[in-house]
């Protein structure tokens, strides 16, 4: 299908942020063209976990019941330390592969009135004499097309090419990297009910996970936080970390991972992807442009969770545009919304110490097994009602070491 010549808003990227934004805009009566460089349905490297913030955003978008009907419900997260200690934390959780989740979100945006076109790759912004974006240039093979738009929303994910082309990239390198695969093992599905998160010195500065999904298929993977370091001259360089070696270490160390990969059937291949975290690495807006989702850094560095916050940033972008007004007011409204979220991202960045120092996980898990109050605080991390940084602050660690009453 051909692209329209013009629209009110051109949304680039049809993942959670882009589709959420497009749906909200179309609901409000704006003409929306939503484009993606890949045809749908398509794979997306992710843990596929839906935690409370994602459920809340899905409800706002009117797709919570559709997602729940297909997702695998989970009642607990099992936190497992380097010495094998385990504590299970209750939560409102579910697992649904992004191939299916993103298609549901895209279908909802189209049903609301957004026009979807793919595969079209973002090449750059169209600008007026003052430098304000007036649309974008898109490419499909040898075909190049220009779409005029009052606003452009870039929801292009963690790969920085679109941000670079738009002149909005502040950091080329990612915040972290992840590797995941799918393994079908119906027999284990009868036993492994919780979402397992595992810390071990062989996995630092990251962790491993096993999430039970629909139809006896598990999402298994490893994530590495702070995968790049800043050099003396200000440039960034990749840490000397081999993700496949980390994944193999996870399977050697964790019995459930070893049983899963040895006795299960692989569904596809292991795939890796970058992560952009802590609402850093890109300018949030420019004249005529808003940046949303993981392009804006919408993933939490400690937990690696990004679906809920990507949805939230897409909704915030739509709300800012629907409210209208002068351009400066729209940008200020959107950036104020992200600024309100930023302190929570910073708290999760501080809690990221656990990934770098897995002995902290041993300490927290040991104490939580004997403290209902601490288990409630850990559940609050999932619900975003507890400050996760306090669990590993100096004061928090001192309280963990004090004798139990």
C-alpha positions in Angstrom: 0.0 0.0 0.0 1.2 3.5 -0.8 1.9 6.1 1.8 -0.3 9.1 2.2 1.0 12.5 1.1 0.2 14.2 4.4 -1.2 13.6 7.9 -1.5 15.4 11.2 1.0 13.1 12.9 3.5 10.7 11.5 4.4 8.0 14.0 7.6 6.1 13.2 7.8 2.7 14.8 4.9 0.4 15.6 6.1 -1.1 18.8 4.3 -0.5 22.1 5.1 3.2 22.3 4.3 4.0 18.7 1.1 2.0 18.5 -0.1 3.4 21.9 0.5 6.9 20.7 -1.1 6.3 17.3 -4.2 4.8 18.9 -4.7 7.7 21.3 -4.2 10.3 18.6 -6.6 8.5 16.2 -9.2 8.3 19.0 -9.0 12.1 19.4 -9.7 12.5 15.7 -6.3 13.3 14.3 -5.1 11.8 11.0 -2.3 9.4 11.8 0.1 7.5 9.6 2.0 4.8 11.5 5.0 3.3 9.8 7.5 0.6 10.7 10.6 -0.7 8.9 9.4 -4.3 9.3 6.1 -6.0 8.2 3.9 -7.3 11.1 3.7 -9.6 12.9 7.4 -9.6 13.6 9.8 -10.8 16.3 11.1 -8.5 19.1 13.9 -9.5 21.5 12.3 -9.0 25.0 11.6 -10.9 28.2 7.9 -10.7 27.3 7.0 -10.0 31.0 4.0 -7.8 31.7 4.1 -6.3 35.2 1.5 -3.9 36.8 2.5 -0.8 35.0 2.0 -2.6 31.7 -1.4 -3.9 32.8 -2.5 -0.4 33.7 -1.4 1.1 30.3 -3.1 -1.8 28.4 -6.3 -1.1 30.3 -6.2 2.5 29.2 -5.7 1.4 25.7 -8.7 -0.9 25.9 -6.8 -4.1 25.1 -6.2 -5.5 28.6 -8.9 -8.3 28.1 -7.6 -9.2 24.6 -4.0 -9.5 26.0 -5.2 -11.5 29.1 -7.0 -14.0 26.9 -3.8 -14.9 25.1 -1.1 -14.3 27.8 0.1 -16.8 30.3 -0.9 -15.5 33.8 1.8 -15.7 36.5 1.4 -15.0 40.2 4.9 -14.8 41.5 8.5 -13.7 40.6 11.1 -16.1 42.1 14.3 -14.2 43.0 17.2 -16.7 43.2 20.6 -15.7 44.6 24.2 -16.9 43.8 24.1 -19.5 46.6 20.7 -20.9 45.6 18.6 -19.0 48.1 15.1 -18.4 46.7 12.2 -16.1 47.7 9.0 -15.8 45.7 7.3 -12.3 45.5 3.6 -12.0 44.5 2.5 -9.8 41.7 0.0 -9.1 39.0 2.0 -10.6 36.1 1.7 -12.2 32.7 3.9 -13.3 29.8 3.0 -12.9 26.2 5.6 -12.9 23.3 6.1 -9.5 21.8 5.2 -10.9 18.3 1.6 -11.3 19.6 1.5 -8.3 22.0 2.7 -5.8 19.5 0.2 -7.1 16.9 -2.6 -6.6 19.4 -1.5 -3.1 20.0 -1.1 -2.4 16.3 -4.5 -3.8 15.5 -6.1 -1.5 18.2 -4.3 1.5 16.6 -5.6 0.6 13.2 -9.1 0.0 14.5 -9.1 3.5 16.1 -8.4 5.0 12.6 -4.6 5.1 12.2 -3.2 4.1 8.8 -0.4 1.5 9.0 2.3 1.1 6.3 5.3 -1.2 6.3 8.0 -1.9 5.6 9.2 1.7 5.4 12.5 2.9 6.9 12.9 6.4 8.3 15.6 8.2 6.4 15.4 11.7 7.8 13.2 14.7 8.7 11.7 17.2 6.3 12.3 20.6 7.7 11.3 24.2 6.9 13.6 27.2 6.7 13.6 27.6 10.4 14.6 24.0 11.0 11.2 22.8 12.2 10.2 19.2 11.2 7.4 19.2 8.6 7.3 15.4 8.1 9.8 12.7 7.1 11.5 10.9 4.2 10.8 7.2 4.2 12.4 4.4 2.1 11.3 1.0 0.9 14.0 -0.6 -1.2 14.7 1.8 -4.1 11.4 3.8 -3.5 11.7 7.0 -1.5 8.6 8.8 -0.3 8.0 12.1 1.5 5.2 12.4 4.0 4.2 15.9 5.3 3.0 16.1 8.9 2.4 18.7 11.5 4.3 16.5 14.0 6.6 13.5 13.9 6.8 11.0 16.8 9.9 8.8 16.7 9.3 5.5 18.5 12.1 3.7 16.8 13.4 1.5 19.6 16.9 1.0 21.0 18.8 1.0 17.6 20.1 4.6 17.2 20.0 5.0 13.4 16.7 7.0 13.3 17.8 9.2 16.2 21.1 9.9 14.4 19.3 10.7 11.2 17.1 13.1 13.0 20.0 14.7 14.9 18.5 13.7 18.3 20.9 11.1 19.5 22.9 12.0 22.5 24.5 8.6 23.0 25.1 6.1 20.2 25.9 3.1 22.4 23.2 1.2 24.3 22.8 1.1 28.1 22.8 -2.7 28.1 22.3 -5.8 25.9 20.2 -8.9 26.2 20.0 -12.3 24.6 16.8 -14.5 24.6 15.3 -17.6 23.1 12.2 -19.7 23.2 12.1 -23.3 24.4 9.0 -25.5 24.4 9.0 -27.9 27.4 5.4 -28.9 28.4 6.5 -31.1 31.2 8.4 -28.3 32.9 5.3 -26.0 32.4 3.5 -28.2 34.9 6.2 -27.5 37.6 7.8 -24.1 36.8 5.0 -21.6 37.5 6.9 -18.5 38.6 9.0 -16.0 36.6 12.5 -16.9 37.7 15.2 -14.2 37.9 18.7 -15.4 38.8 21.8 -13.6 40.0 25.3 -15.1 40.0 28.8 -13.9 39.8 29.2 -15.6 36.4 26.3 -13.4 35.1 27.4 -10.0 36.4 26.8 -7.2 35.8 23.5 -8.7 34.8 21.1 -11.6 35.5 19.4 -14.6 33.9 15.7 -15.3 33.5 13.2 -18.0 32.7 9.6 -16.8 32.1 6.8 -19.3 31.5 4.7 -18.3 28.5 1.7 -19.7 26.6 1.5 -23.2 25.2 4.3 -24.6 27.3 6.9 -22.3 25.7 9.4 -20.5 28.0 11.3 -17.3 27.4 14.9 -17.8 28.6 17.6 -15.2 28.4 20.3 -13.1 30.0 20.7 -9.4 30.3 23.8 -7.3 30.9 23.5 -3.8 32.4 26.1 -1.1 31.8 27.4 -3.0 28.7 29.5 0.0 27.6 31.9 2.1 29.6 33.0 5.7 29.1 36.7 6.2 28.2 38.9 9.0 29.4 38.4 11.0 26.2 34.6 10.8 26.6 34.1 8.1 24.0 32.3 4.9 24.8 33.5 1.3 24.4 31.8 -2.1 24.8 32.7 -4.0 27.9 34.6 -7.3 27.3 31.4 -9.4 27.7 30.3 -12.3 25.5 26.6 -12.7 25.8 26.5 -16.2 24.5 29.2 -17.2 27.0 27.0 -15.6 29.8 24.0 -17.5 28.5 26.0 -20.8 28.6 27.2 -19.9 32.2 23.5 -19.4 33.1 22.6 -22.8 31.8 25.5 -24.4 33.7 24.8 -22.7 37.0 21.0 -22.7 37.2 19.4 -26.2 37.2 16.1 -25.1 35.7 17.9 -23.4 32.8 20.0 -26.5 32.2 17.0 -28.8 32.3 15.0 -26.5 30.0 17.6 -26.3 27.2 18.7 -30.0 27.5 15.2 -31.5 27.5 13.2 -28.9 25.6 12.7 -28.0 22.0 14.1 -24.7 20.7 11.5 -22.5 18.9 13.7 -20.4 16.7 17.2 -19.1 17.5 18.8 -17.2 20.3 18.6 -13.5 19.4 20.3 -10.5 20.9 19.3 -6.8 21.1 20.5 -3.5 22.7 18.7 -1.8 25.5 18.3 2.0 26.1 17.6 2.8 29.8 16.9 5.5 32.4 15.3 8.0 30.0 18.8 8.9 28.8 20.7 8.9 25.5 18.4 11.0 23.3 16.8 14.5 23.2 13.2 14.1 24.2 11.9 16.6 21.6 12.9 19.0 18.9 10.8 21.5 16.8 8.0 19.4 15.3 9.3 16.1 16.9 8.7 14.0 20.0 10.8 11.0 20.9 9.0 8.1 22.7 9.5 4.6 23.9 12.9 2.9 24.1 14.3 5.5 21.7 13.9 7.9 24.7 15.4 5.3 27.1 12.1 3.9 28.5 13.6 0.7 30.0 14.4 0.2 33.7 18.1 -0.6 34.1 17.6 -2.8 37.2 14.7 -5.0 36.1 15.1 -4.6 32.3 11.3 -4.0 32.1 10.4 -1.7 29.3 6.9 -2.5 28.0 4.9 -0.6 30.5 7.0 2.5 30.4 7.2 2.4 26.6 3.4 2.4 26.6 3.3 5.3 29.1 5.6 7.5 27.1 3.6 6.8 23.9 0.4 7.8 25.8 2.2 10.9 27.2 3.2 12.0 23.7 -0.3 11.6 22.4 -1.8 13.6 25.3 0.7 16.4 24.7 -0.3 16.6 21.0 -4.0 16.3 21.6 -4.0 19.1 24.1 -2.6 21.3 21.3 -1.4 24.9 21.7 1.8 26.5 20.6 4.7 24.2 19.7 6.7 25.2 22.8 3.7 24.3 25.0 3.4 20.9 23.4 7.0 20.1 23.8 7.1 21.5 27.4 4.0 19.4 28.3 5.6 16.2 27.0 9.0 16.8 28.5 7.3 17.6 31.8 5.6 14.2 31.7 8.9 12.4 31.1 10.6 14.5 33.8 8.0 13.4 36.3 8.9 9.8 35.5 12.7 10.3 35.5 13.2 10.2 39.3 11.8 6.7 39.4 14.1 5.6 36.6 17.0 7.0 38.6 16.0 4.9 41.6 16.0 1.8 39.6 19.4 2.7 38.3 20.7 2.9 41.8 19.1 -0.5 42.6 21.1 -1.8 39.6 24.0 -2.4 42.1 22.5 -5.8 42.7 23.4 -6.8 39.1 27.0 -5.7 39.5 27.3 -7.2 43.1 25.2 -10.4 43.2 26.1 -11.0 46.8 23.6 -8.3 47.6 20.9 -10.5 46.1 22.0 -13.3 48.5 21.6 -10.9 51.4 18.2 -9.5 50.4 16.8 -13.0 49.6 18.1 -14.5 52.9 16.5 -11.8 54.9 13.3 -11.8 52.8 12.7 -15.5 53.5 12.3 -14.6 57.2 10.6 -11.2 56.8 7.0 -10.8 55.5 7.6 -7.0 55.6 10.6 -7.2 53.3 8.7 -9.5 50.9 5.9 -6.9 50.8 8.5 -4.2 50.0 9.9 -6.4 47.2 6.3 -6.8 45.9 6.1 -3.0 46.0 9.1 -2.8 43.6 6.9 -4.6 41.0 3.9 -2.3 41.9 6.1 0.8 41.9 5.0 1.6 45.4 8.4 0.9 47.0 11.7 2.7 46.4 13.9 -0.1 45.0 17.1 1.8 45.7 16.5 1.6 49.5 16.9 -2.2 49.4 20.6 -1.7 48.5 21.3 1.7 50.1 23.8 1.9 53.0 20.9 2.2 55.5 18.9 -0.5 53.8 21.9 -2.9 54.0 22.5 -2.0 57.6 18.8 -2.9 58.4 19.2 -6.2 56.6 22.2 -7.1 58.7 20.6 -6.2 62.0 19.3 -9.1 64.2 15.7 -10.1 63.3 13.1 -9.7 65.9 
